[in-house]
Amino acid sequence: MAPTRRPPTRVPLSDWPRRALDWLCAGRSDYRAFQERKRTRIYRRNRTSCLYAWAAAAALLLVCGGVSCLVTIGLVTTLICFLLLDPE
């Protein structure tokens, strides 16, 4: 008796960017190190802290809605997130 074939599963359209990035960076050692670091508890904690920093920045932007405040708060929050998430 021949084994039955399963129909090919469809990949959701929302998964394509991640799959393309994984395919492009598959041989890079720094990408593999990033994927391993992303699974750690410390990275997840820092990512949550980064989300809180962006929430605080959004609250500050409600108070001061000027363009200069937008740029300044956006740059400072981005710097804080880079400092939290970059290991070096």
Gaussian input, Z-matrix of N, CA and C with variables (Angstrom, degrees):
# hf/3-21g

backbone

0 1
 N
 C     1     B1
 C     2     B2     1     A1
 N     3     B3     2     A2     1     D1
 C     4     B4     3     A3     2     D2
 C     5     B5     4     A4     3     D3
 N     6     B6     5     A5     4     D4
 C     7     B7     6     A6     5     D5
 C     8     B8     7     A7     6     D6
 N     9     B9     8     A8     7     D7
 C    10    B10     9     A9     8     D8
 C    11    B11    10    A10     9     D9
 N    12    B12    11    A11    10    D10
 C    13    B13    12    A12    11    D11
 C    14    B14    13    A13    12    D12
 N    15    B15    14    A14    13    D13
 C    16    B16    15    A15    14    D14
 C    17    B17    16    A16    15    D15
 N    18    B18    17    A17    16    D16
 C    19    B19    18    A18    17    D17
 C    20    B20    19    A19    18    D18
 N    21    B21    20    A20    19    D19
 C    22    B22    21    A21    20    D20
 C    23    B23    22    A22    21    D21
 N    24    B24    23    A23    22    D22
 C    25    B25    24    A24    23    D23
 C    26    B26    25    A25    24    D24
 N    27    B27    26    A26    25    D25
 C    28    B28    27    A27    26    D26
 C    29    B29    28    A28    27    D27
 N    30    B30    29    A29    28    D28
 C    31    B31    30    A30    29    D29
 C    32    B32    31    A31    30    D30
 N    33    B33    32    A32    31    D31
 C    34    B34    33    A33    32    D32
 C    35    B35    34    A34    33    D33
 N    36    B36    35    A35    34    D34
 C    37    B37    36    A36    35    D35
 C    38    B38    37    A37    36    D36
 N    39    B39    38    A38    37    D37
 C    40    B40    39    A39    38    D38
 C    41    B41    40    A40    39    D39
 N    42    B42    41    A41    40    D40
 C    43    B43    42    A42    41    D41
 C    44    B44    43    A43    42    D42
 N    45    B45    44    A44    43    D43
 C    46    B46    45    A45    44    D44
 C    47    B47    46    A46    45    D45
 N    48    B48    47    A47    46    D46
 C    49    B49    48    A48    47    D47
 C    50    B50    49    A49    48    D48
 N    51    B51    50    A50    49    D49
 C    52    B52    51    A51    50    D50
 C    53    B53    52    A52    51    D51
 N    54    B54    53    A53    52    D52
 C    55    B55    54    A54    53    D53
 C    56    B56    55    A55    54    D54
 N    57    B57    56    A56    55    D55
 C    58    B58    57    A57    56    D56
 C    59    B59    58    A58    57    D57
 N    60    B60    59    A59    58    D58
 C    61    B61    60    A60    59    D59
 C    62    B62    61    A61    60    D60
 N    63    B63    62    A62    61    D61
 C    64    B64    63    A63    62    D62
 C    65    B65    64    A64    63    D63
 N    66    B66    65    A65    64    D64
 C    67    B67    66    A66    65    D65
 C    68    B68    67    A67    66    D66
 N    69    B69    68    A68    67    D67
 C    70    B70    69    A69    68    D68
 C    71    B71    70    A70    69    D69
 N    72    B72    71    A71    70    D70
 C    73    B73    72    A72    71    D71
 C    74    B74    73    A73    72    D72
 N    75    B75    74    A74    73    D73
 C    76    B76    75    A75    74    D74
 C    77    B77    76    A76    75    D75
 N    78    B78    77    A77    76    D76
 C    79    B79    78    A78    77    D77
 C    80    B80    79    A79    78    D78
 N    81    B81    80    A80    79    D79
 C    82    B82    81    A81    80    D80
 C    83    B83    82    A82    81    D81
 N    84    B84    83    A83    82    D82
 C    85    B85    84    A84    83    D83
 C    86    B86    85    A85    84    D84
 N    87    B87    86    A86    85    D85
 C    88    B88    87    A87    86    D86
 C    89    B89    88    A88    87    D87
 N    90    B90    89    A89    88    D88
 C    91    B91    90    A90    89    D89
 C    92    B92    91    A91    90    D90
 N    93    B93    92    A92    91    D91
 C    94    B94    93    A93    92    D92
 C    95    B95    94    A94    93    D93
 N    96    B96    95    A95    94    D94
 C    97    B97    96    A96    95    D95
 C    98    B98    97    A97    96    D96
 N    99    B99    98    A98    97    D97
 C   100   B100    99    A99    98    D98
 C   101   B101   100   A100    99    D99
 N   102   B102   101   A101   100   D100
 C   103   B103   102   A102   101   D101
 C   104   B104   103   A103   102   D102
 N   105   B105   104   A104   103   D103
 C   106   B106   105   A105   104   D104
 C   107   B107   106   A106   105   D105
 N   108   B108   107   A107   106   D106
 C   109   B109   108   A108   107   D107
 C   110   B110   109   A109   108   D108
 N   111   B111   110   A110   109   D109
 C   112   B112   111   A111   110   D110
 C   113   B113   112   A112   111   D111
 N   114   B114   113   A113   112   D112
 C   115   B115   114   A114   113   D113
 C   116   B116   115   A115   114   D114
 N   117   B117   116   A116   115   D115
 C   118   B118   117   A117   116   D116
 C   119   B119   118   A118   117   D117
 N   120   B120   119   A119   118   D118
 C   121   B121   120   A120   119   D119
 C   122   B122   121   A121   120   D120
 N   123   B123   122   A122   121   D121
 C   124   B124   123   A123   122   D122
 C   125   B125   124   A124   123   D123
 N   126   B126   125   A125   124   D124
 C   127   B127   126   A126   125   D125
 C   128   B128   127   A127   126   D126
 N   129   B129   128   A128   127   D127
 C   130   B130   129   A129   128   D128
 C   131   B131   130   A130   129   D129
 N   132   B132   131   A131   130   D130
 C   133   B133   132   A132   131   D131
 C   134   B134   133   A133   132   D132
 N   135   B135   134   A134   133   D133
 C   136   B136   135   A135   134   D134
 C   137   B137   136   A136   135   D135
 N   138   B138   137   A137   136   D136
 C   139   B139   138   A138   137   D137
 C   140   B140   139   A139   138   D138
 N   141   B141   140   A140   139   D139
 C   142   B142   141   A141   140   D140
 C   143   B143   142   A142   141   D141
 N   144   B144   143   A143   142   D142
 C   145   B145   144   A144   143   D143
 C   146   B146   145   A145   144   D144
 N   147   B147   146   A146   145   D145
 C   148   B148   147   A147   146   D146
 C   149   B149   148   A148   147   D147
 N   150   B150   149   A149   148   D148
 C   151   B151   150   A150   149   D149
 C   152   B152   151   A151   150   D150
 N   153   B153   152   A152   151   D151
 C   154   B154   153   A153   152   D152
 C   155   B155   154   A154   153   D153
 N   156   B156   155   A155   154   D154
 C   157   B157   156   A156   155   D155
 C   158   B158   157   A157   156   D156
 N   159   B159   158   A158   157   D157
 C   160   B160   159   A159   158   D158
 C   161   B161   160   A160   159   D159
 N   162   B162   161   A161   160   D160
 C   163   B163   162   A162   161   D161
 C   164   B164   163   A163   162   D162
 N   165   B165   164   A164   163   D163
 C   166   B166   165   A165   164   D164
 C   167   B167   166   A166   165   D165
 N   168   B168   167   A167   166   D166
 C   169   B169   168   A168   167   D167
 C   170   B170   169   A169   168   D168
 N   171   B171   170   A170   169   D169
 C   172   B172   171   A171   170   D170
 C   173   B173   172   A172   171   D171
 N   174   B174   173   A173   172   D172
 C   175   B175   174   A174   173   D173
 C   176   B176   175   A175   174   D174
 N   177   B177   176   A176   175   D175
 C   178   B178   177   A177   176   D176
 C   179   B179   178   A178   177   D177
 N   180   B180   179   A179   178   D178
 C   181   B181   180   A180   179   D179
 C   182   B182   181   A181   180   D180
 N   183   B183   182   A182   181   D181
 C   184   B184   183   A183   182   D182
 C   185   B185   184   A184   183   D183
 N   186   B186   185   A185   184   D184
 C   187   B187   186   A186   185   D185
 C   188   B188   187   A187   186   D186
 N   189   B189   188   A188   187   D187
 C   190   B190   189   A189   188   D188
 C   191   B191   190   A190   189   D189
 N   192   B192   191   A191   190   D190
 C   193   B193   192   A192   191   D191
 C   194   B194   193   A193   192   D192
 N   195   B195   194   A194   193   D193
 C   196   B196   195   A195   194   D194
 C   197   B197   196   A196   195   D195
 N   198   B198   197   A197   196   D196
 C   199   B199   198   A198   197   D197
 C   200   B200   199   A199   198   D198
 N   201   B201   200   A200   199   D199
 C   202   B202   201   A201   200   D200
 C   203   B203   202   A202   201   D201
 N   204   B204   203   A203   202   D202
 C   205   B205   204   A204   203   D203
 C   206   B206   205   A205   204   D204
 N   207   B207   206   A206   205   D205
 C   208   B208   207   A207   206   D206
 C   209   B209   208   A208   207   D207
 N   210   B210   209   A209   208   D208
 C   211   B211   210   A210   209   D209
 C   212   B212   211   A211   210   D210
 N   213   B213   212   A212   211   D211
 C   214   B214   213   A213   212   D212
 C   215   B215   214   A214   213   D213
 N   216   B216   215   A215   214   D214
 C   217   B217   216   A216   215   D215
 C   218   B218   217   A217   216   D216
 N   219   B219   218   A218   217   D217
 C   220   B220   219   A219   218   D218
 C   221   B221   220   A220   219   D219
 N   222   B222   221   A221   220   D220
 C   223   B223   222   A222   221   D221
 C   224   B224   223   A223   222   D222
 N   225   B225   224   A224   223   D223
 C   226   B226   225   A225   224   D224
 C   227   B227   226   A226   225   D225
 N   228   B228   227   A227   226   D226
 C   229   B229   228   A228   227   D227
 C   230   B230   229   A229   228   D228
 N   231   B231   230   A230   229   D229
 C   232   B232   231   A231   230   D230
 C   233   B233   232   A232   231   D231
 N   234   B234   233   A233   232   D232
 C   235   B235   234   A234   233   D233
 C   236   B236   235   A235   234   D234
 N   237   B237   236   A236   235   D235
 C   238   B238   237   A237   236   D236
 C   239   B239   238   A238   237   D237
 N   240   B240   239   A239   238   D238
 C   241   B241   240   A240   239   D239
 C   242   B242   241   A241   240   D240
 N   243   B243   242   A242   241   D241
 C   244   B244   243   A243   242   D242
 C   245   B245   244   A244   243   D243
 N   246   B246   245   A245   244   D244
 C   247   B247   246   A246   245   D245
 C   248   B248   247   A247   246   D246
 N   249   B249   248   A248   247   D247
 C   250   B250   249   A249   248   D248
 C   251   B251   250   A250   249   D249
 N   252   B252   251   A251   250   D250
 C   253   B253   252   A252   251   D251
 C   254   B254   253   A253   252   D252
 N   255   B255   254   A254   253   D253
 C   256   B256   255   A255   254   D254
 C   257   B257   256   A256   255   D255
 N   258   B258   257   A257   256   D256
 C   259   B259   258   A258   257   D257
 C   260   B260   259   A259   258   D258
 N   261   B261   260   A260   259   D259
 C   262   B262   261   A261   260   D260
 C   263   B263   262   A262   261   D261

   B1=1.4369
   B2=1.5296
   B3=1.2954
   B4=1.4617
   B5=1.5306
   B6=1.3395
   B7=1.4666
   B8=1.5222
   B9=1.3146
   B10=1.4626
   B11=1.5289
   B12=1.2979
   B13=1.4642
   B14=1.5226
   B15=1.3179
   B16=1.4554
   B17=1.5150
   B18=1.3136
   B19=1.4674
   B20=1.5277
   B21=1.3280
   B22=1.4736
   B23=1.5241
   B24=1.3241
   B25=1.4656
   B26=1.5144
   B27=1.2851
   B28=1.4612
   B29=1.5156
   B30=1.2983
   B31=1.4539
   B32=1.5267
   B33=1.3356
   B34=1.4706
   B35=1.5273
   B36=1.2992
   B37=1.4553
   B38=1.5289
   B39=1.3325
   B40=1.4572
   B41=1.5307
   B42=1.3328
   B43=1.4677
   B44=1.5255
   B45=1.3162
   B46=1.4618
   B47=1.5238
   B48=1.3353
   B49=1.4722
   B50=1.5285
   B51=1.3232
   B52=1.4697
   B53=1.5231
   B54=1.3301
   B55=1.4623
   B56=1.5282
   B57=1.3294
   B58=1.4630
   B59=1.5284
   B60=1.3259
   B61=1.4607
   B62=1.5269
   B63=1.3278
   B64=1.4645
   B65=1.5292
   B66=1.3222
   B67=1.4576
   B68=1.5305
   B69=1.3424
   B70=1.4604
   B71=1.5213
   B72=1.3125
   B73=1.4689
   B74=1.5215
   B75=1.3037
   B76=1.4616
   B77=1.5246
   B78=1.3030
   B79=1.4547
   B80=1.5144
   B81=1.3069
   B82=1.4643
   B83=1.5287
   B84=1.3202
   B85=1.4616
   B86=1.5247
   B87=1.3374
   B88=1.4615
   B89=1.5244
   B90=1.3362
   B91=1.4626
   B92=1.5257
   B93=1.3315
   B94=1.4720
   B95=1.5157
   B96=1.3364
   B97=1.4701
   B98=1.5260
   B99=1.3323
   B100=1.4646
   B101=1.5212
   B102=1.3326
   B103=1.4646
   B104=1.5283
   B105=1.3244
   B106=1.4635
   B107=1.5271
   B108=1.3322
   B109=1.4561
   B110=1.5255
   B111=1.3290
   B112=1.4556
   B113=1.5317
   B114=1.3094
   B115=1.4640
   B116=1.5280
   B117=1.3281
   B118=1.4545
   B119=1.5301
   B120=1.3109
   B121=1.4634
   B122=1.5266
   B123=1.3271
   B124=1.4645
   B125=1.5227
   B126=1.3280
   B127=1.4627
   B128=1.5237
   B129=1.3259
   B130=1.4607
   B131=1.5278
   B132=1.3379
   B133=1.4660
   B134=1.5257
   B135=1.3309
   B136=1.4634
   B137=1.5251
   B138=1.3172
   B139=1.4626
   B140=1.5282
   B141=1.3357
   B142=1.4611
   B143=1.5240
   B144=1.3332
   B145=1.4639
   B146=1.5251
   B147=1.3051
   B148=1.4635
   B149=1.5348
   B150=1.3205
   B151=1.4690
   B152=1.5253
   B153=1.3293
   B154=1.4680
   B155=1.5325
   B156=1.3229
   B157=1.4667
   B158=1.5274
   B159=1.3291
   B160=1.4618
   B161=1.5169
   B162=1.3363
   B163=1.4659
   B164=1.5275
   B165=1.3321
   B166=1.4655
   B167=1.5262
   B168=1.3261
   B169=1.4708
   B170=1.5213
   B171=1.3188
   B172=1.4629
   B173=1.5218
   B174=1.3353
   B175=1.4663
   B176=1.5271
   B177=1.3257
   B178=1.4705
   B179=1.5217
   B180=1.3089
   B181=1.4659
   B182=1.5214
   B183=1.3394
   B184=1.4595
   B185=1.5222
   B186=1.3346
   B187=1.4650
   B188=1.5257
   B189=1.3105
   B190=1.4601
   B191=1.5234
   B192=1.3108
   B193=1.4607
   B194=1.5103
   B195=1.3227
   B196=1.4556
   B197=1.5164
   B198=1.3228
   B199=1.4582
   B200=1.5282
   B201=1.3326
   B202=1.4674
   B203=1.5212
   B204=1.3335
   B205=1.4747
   B206=1.5281
   B207=1.3131
   B208=1.4575
   B209=1.5228
   B210=1.3115
   B211=1.4693
   B212=1.5259
   B213=1.3278
   B214=1.4590
   B215=1.5239
   B216=1.3268
   B217=1.4704
   B218=1.5195
   B219=1.3281
   B220=1.4683
   B221=1.5175
   B222=1.3357
   B223=1.4662
   B224=1.5248
   B225=1.3335
   B226=1.4619
   B227=1.5280
   B228=1.3202
   B229=1.4678
   B230=1.5224
   B231=1.3134
   B232=1.4623
   B233=1.5273
   B234=1.3142
   B235=1.4610
   B236=1.5304
   B237=1.3205
   B238=1.4658
   B239=1.5241
   B240=1.3208
   B241=1.4742
   B242=1.5272
   B243=1.3171
   B244=1.4591
   B245=1.5115
   B246=1.3276
   B247=1.4648
   B248=1.5274
   B249=1.3188
   B250=1.4586
   B251=1.5280
   B252=1.3268
   B253=1.4583
   B254=1.5169
   B255=1.3309
   B256=1.4625
   B257=1.5178
   B258=1.3307
   B259=1.4595
   B260=1.5290
   B261=1.3216
   B262=1.4671
   B263=1.4771
   A1=108.53
   A2=117.07
   A3=122.81
   A4=109.72
   A5=115.67
   A6=117.32
   A7=110.85
   A8=114.85
   A9=118.77
   A10=109.13
   A11=114.59
   A12=120.09
   A13=109.78
   A14=113.56
   A15=118.87
   A16=108.03
   A17=116.63
   A18=117.82
   A19=109.62
   A20=117.20
   A21=118.79
   A22=110.45
   A23=114.80
   A24=118.59
   A25=109.42
   A26=116.22
   A27=121.42
   A28=109.57
   A29=114.84
   A30=121.19
   A31=107.46
   A32=117.13
   A33=117.96
   A34=111.31
   A35=116.06
   A36=122.16
   A37=111.64
   A38=117.22
   A39=120.62
   A40=112.29
   A41=119.01
   A42=122.47
   A43=113.29
   A44=117.81
   A45=120.62
   A46=114.17
   A47=120.84
   A48=118.55
   A49=112.51
   A50=118.19
   A51=121.27
   A52=110.36
   A53=117.40
   A54=120.32
   A55=110.82
   A56=117.67
   A57=120.95
   A58=110.14
   A59=117.23
   A60=120.25
   A61=110.97
   A62=117.14
   A63=120.06
   A64=111.16
   A65=117.06
   A66=120.42
   A67=110.94
   A68=117.02
   A69=120.30
   A70=112.63
   A71=117.17
   A72=121.31
   A73=112.49
   A74=118.88
   A75=122.12
   A76=113.25
   A77=119.96
   A78=121.20
   A79=115.17
   A80=118.00
   A81=120.86
   A82=110.83
   A83=115.50
   A84=119.70
   A85=111.58
   A86=117.65
   A87=119.19
   A88=111.80
   A89=117.50
   A90=120.62
   A91=110.00
   A92=116.91
   A93=119.46
   A94=110.93
   A95=117.29
   A96=120.70
   A97=110.37
   A98=116.54
   A99=119.82
   A100=110.57
   A101=117.16
   A102=120.12
   A103=111.18
   A104=117.43
   A105=120.62
   A106=111.00
   A107=116.95
   A108=121.24
   A109=110.79
   A110=116.45
   A111=121.40
   A112=111.95
   A113=117.65
   A114=121.63
   A115=113.60
   A116=118.24
   A117=120.50
   A118=111.25
   A119=114.82
   A120=121.11
   A121=110.81
   A122=117.42
   A123=120.96
   A124=110.67
   A125=117.76
   A126=120.67
   A127=110.20
   A128=117.04
   A129=119.88
   A130=111.20
   A131=116.73
   A132=120.15
   A133=110.22
   A134=117.16
   A135=120.69
   A136=111.72
   A137=116.97
   A138=120.03
   A139=110.17
   A140=116.66
   A141=120.04
   A142=110.48
   A143=117.12
   A144=120.47
   A145=110.87
   A146=116.60
   A147=121.21
   A148=110.31
   A149=116.94
   A150=119.72
   A151=110.98
   A152=116.91
   A153=119.89
   A154=110.94
   A155=116.71
   A156=119.84
   A157=110.10
   A158=117.20
   A159=119.48
   A160=111.71
   A161=117.61
   A162=119.95
   A163=110.39
   A164=116.73
   A165=120.33
   A166=110.53
   A167=117.05
   A168=120.36
   A169=110.33
   A170=117.05
   A171=119.88
   A172=110.76
   A173=116.97
   A174=120.04
   A175=110.75
   A176=117.05
   A177=120.04
   A178=111.52
   A179=116.43
   A180=119.51
   A181=111.82
   A182=117.03
   A183=118.94
   A184=111.14
   A185=115.65
   A186=120.48
   A187=110.43
   A188=116.91
   A189=122.18
   A190=107.50
   A191=116.98
   A192=120.69
   A193=115.09
   A194=118.05
   A195=119.79
   A196=112.40
   A197=115.52
   A198=121.23
   A199=110.84
   A200=116.60
   A201=118.71
   A202=111.27
   A203=117.13
   A204=120.56
   A205=109.93
   A206=116.72
   A207=121.07
   A208=111.13
   A209=116.72
   A210=121.28
   A211=110.67
   A212=116.69
   A213=120.57
   A214=111.61
   A215=116.56
   A216=120.22
   A217=110.25
   A218=117.93
   A219=120.69
   A220=112.34
   A221=116.72
   A222=119.77
   A223=112.16
   A224=117.10
   A225=120.19
   A226=110.55
   A227=117.08
   A228=120.44
   A229=110.87
   A230=117.52
   A231=120.53
   A232=110.92
   A233=117.24
   A234=121.32
   A235=110.74
   A236=116.43
   A237=119.96
   A238=110.71
   A239=116.91
   A240=119.76
   A241=111.52
   A242=117.93
   A243=120.04
   A244=110.62
   A245=116.81
   A246=120.26
   A247=111.27
   A248=117.43
   A249=120.26
   A250=111.98
   A251=117.52
   A252=120.75
   A253=114.32
   A254=118.85
   A255=120.75
   A256=109.69
   A257=118.18
   A258=120.07
   A259=114.67
   A260=118.64
   A261=119.71
   A262=110.99
   D1=129.62
   D2=-177.92
   D3=-79.50
   D4=143.20
   D5=178.03
   D6=-68.95
   D7=146.44
   D8=-179.89
   D9=-82.12
   D10=144.04
   D11=-179.80
   D12=-91.54
   D13=139.15
   D14=174.86
   D15=-88.29
   D16=142.47
   D17=177.32
   D18=-67.47
   D19=147.28
   D20=179.94
   D21=-62.90
   D22=137.43
   D23=179.48
   D24=-83.02
   D25=144.66
   D26=179.79
   D27=-90.24
   D28=139.28
   D29=177.77
   D30=-90.55
   D31=127.78
   D32=178.54
   D33=-60.59
   D34=148.91
   D35=-178.32
   D36=-60.87
   D37=-29.86
   D38=-179.65
   D39=-70.22
   D40=-17.90
   D41=179.07
   D42=-85.90
   D43=-12.22
   D44=-175.13
   D45=-62.75
   D46=-43.86
   D47=179.78
   D48=-61.20
   D49=-41.28
   D50=179.07
   D51=-65.74
   D52=-42.21
   D53=179.38
   D54=-65.51
   D55=-37.97
   D56=178.53
   D57=-65.81
   D58=-42.67
   D59=178.49
   D60=-65.15
   D61=-41.92
   D62=176.70
   D63=-61.58
   D64=-39.41
   D65=-179.66
   D66=-68.70
   D67=-42.03
   D68=-179.08
   D69=-67.57
   D70=-35.39
   D71=-173.94
   D72=-103.78
   D73=15.54
   D74=-171.83
   D75=-59.54
   D76=-37.57
   D77=-175.46
   D78=-91.81
   D79=-1.37
   D80=-174.75
   D81=-84.16
   D82=131.60
   D83=-178.97
   D84=-71.21
   D85=-33.68
   D86=179.00
   D87=-68.70
   D88=-31.34
   D89=177.29
   D90=-70.33
   D91=-40.54
   D92=176.17
   D93=-63.41
   D94=-40.19
   D95=177.89
   D96=-63.87
   D97=-38.79
   D98=177.79
   D99=-64.44
   D100=-43.35
   D101=179.45
   D102=-62.04
   D103=-38.87
   D104=177.39
   D105=-68.50
   D106=-41.47
   D107=-179.86
   D108=-66.35
   D109=-32.84
   D110=-179.00
   D111=-65.30
   D112=-23.69
   D113=-178.98
   D114=-84.23
   D115=-7.25
   D116=-175.64
   D117=-79.99
   D118=156.56
   D119=-179.73
   D120=-67.88
   D121=-36.74
   D122=-179.35
   D123=-64.28
   D124=-41.65
   D125=179.63
   D126=-64.19
   D127=-42.47
   D128=179.26
   D129=-64.32
   D130=-38.37
   D131=177.22
   D132=-64.45
   D133=-43.36
   D134=178.94
   D135=-66.50
   D136=-35.12
   D137=177.84
   D138=-66.34
   D139=-38.10
   D140=176.06
   D141=-65.31
   D142=-40.73
   D143=176.50
   D144=-61.64
   D145=-37.54
   D146=178.17
   D147=-64.77
   D148=-40.15
   D149=177.26
   D150=-64.47
   D151=-38.41
   D152=176.21
   D153=-65.28
   D154=-37.30
   D155=177.90
   D156=-63.36
   D157=-41.09
   D158=178.01
   D159=-68.79
   D160=-33.40
   D161=176.17
   D162=-65.86
   D163=-41.02
   D164=176.94
   D165=-64.94
   D166=-38.23
   D167=178.00
   D168=-64.54
   D169=-39.42
   D170=178.27
   D171=-64.89
   D172=-38.75
   D173=177.33
   D174=-65.34
   D175=-40.29
   D176=177.29
   D177=-64.52
   D178=-34.47
   D179=179.42
   D180=-69.60
   D181=-25.27
   D182=174.87
   D183=-68.27
   D184=-32.23
   D185=179.26
   D186=-77.98
   D187=-48.08
   D188=-178.28
   D189=-117.84
   D190=100.62
   D191=-173.68
   D192=-97.53
   D193=13.83
   D194=-178.76
   D195=-73.52
   D196=161.56
   D197=-179.10
   D198=-64.18
   D199=-40.41
   D200=179.66
   D201=-65.30
   D202=-36.93
   D203=176.07
   D204=-66.30
   D205=-41.20
   D206=179.58
   D207=-58.69
   D208=-48.20
   D209=-178.67
   D210=-66.29
   D211=-46.40
   D212=-177.36
   D213=-63.98
   D214=-49.65
   D215=-179.03
   D216=-65.56
   D217=-38.64
   D218=178.29
   D219=-63.37
   D220=-43.50
   D221=179.87
   D222=-67.98
   D223=-41.79
   D224=179.87
   D225=-65.56
   D226=-42.41
   D227=179.09
   D228=-65.47
   D229=-39.70
   D230=177.02
   D231=-63.13
   D232=-41.97
   D233=177.64
   D234=-61.69
   D235=-44.07
   D236=178.62
   D237=-60.74
   D238=-43.27
   D239=179.90
   D240=-66.86
   D241=-39.17
   D242=176.36
   D243=-62.20
   D244=-41.76
   D245=179.27
   D246=-64.80
   D247=-36.03
   D248=-179.56
   D249=-73.31
   D250=-40.02
   D251=-170.09
   D252=-94.82
   D253=-17.59
   D254=179.78
   D255=-90.35
   D256=125.11
   D257=-174.32
   D258=-71.86
   D259=-25.15
   D260=-178.06
   D261=-94.00

